[in-house]
Amino acid sequence: MLVVRYNEDVSLNSGIIIMKNSKYSRELIKYWASTDCYENRIKPWQDQGCIRYCYVNNINKMRNNSVILNLGVLQKFKYKPKDTSLIVHFANGTTESRIQDMTKLKNEWL
């Protein structure tokens, strides 16, 4: 499994997760969706909180079965020309600015 780290803390972001289709992955996802994970999550977020809880407590040996990348290696939150990230999030800004950035990205890469 691959998840992204915001900083040196266990601030894992579940926005990007790459998982192999395996019994291990299915069991971990099943636990993430469980009431137990929700009740024990590291608040305030549901999905990130459950992933953080699993990582901190090494649920299902998550630490041994995960690769953690720093923010910016796989994804960015702001488009920059000639960016090499595989994923660009357009979560911030106005609708117009996101459309402009997506248009620039399309024109640059397609």
GIVENJO-V424270 format. One record per residue. N is the residue number from 1. PSI is psi as a letter, one per 20 degrees, with the letter a starting at -180 (* if undefined). OMEGA is omega in whole degrees, -180 to 180 (* if undefined). Layout:
N | PSI | OMEGA
N | PSI | OMEGA
//
This chain:
1 | q | 179
2 | p | 175
3 | r | -175
4 | p | 179
5 | p | 175
6 | h | -177
7 | a | -177
8 | i | 174
9 | r | 177
10 | l | 179
11 | m | -178
12 | q | -180
13 | p | -179
14 | j | 179
15 | h | 178
16 | o | 176
17 | p | 175
18 | p | -178
19 | q | 172
20 | q | 177
21 | n | -176
22 | r | 177
23 | g | 180
24 | g | -179
25 | g | -180
26 | h | 178
27 | g | 179
28 | g | 178
29 | g | 178
30 | g | 179
31 | g | 179
32 | h | -178
33 | i | -175
34 | q | 175
35 | h | 180
36 | g | 180
37 | g | 179
38 | g | -178
39 | h | -178
40 | i | -174
41 | q | 173
42 | o | -171
43 | q | 19
44 | i | -170
45 | q | 180
46 | f | -173
47 | g | 177
48 | h | -179
49 | g | 178
50 | g | 178
51 | g | 178
52 | g | 178
53 | g | -180
54 | h | -179
55 | g | -179
56 | g | -177
57 | j | 178
58 | l | 178
59 | p | 179
60 | k | -180
61 | l | -177
62 | h | -179
63 | h | -179
64 | i | -173
65 | j | -176
66 | q | 169
67 | p | -179
68 | p | 178
69 | q | 175
70 | q | 177
71 | p | 179
72 | i | 179
73 | g | -178
74 | h | -174
75 | q | 175
76 | r | 178
77 | i | 178
78 | p | 180
79 | p | 172
80 | p | -179
81 | q | 179
82 | k | 178
83 | q | -179
84 | j | 178
85 | q | 177
86 | h | -174
87 | p | 175
88 | p | 177
89 | p | 177
90 | l | -175
91 | h | -176
92 | q | 177
93 | r | -180
94 | r | 176
95 | g | -179
96 | g | -179
97 | h | 178
98 | g | 178
99 | g | 178
100 | g | 180
101 | g | 179
102 | h | 177
103 | g | 177
104 | g | 180
105 | g | 180
106 | g | -179
107 | h | -179
108 | h | -171
109 | i | -178
110 | * | *
//
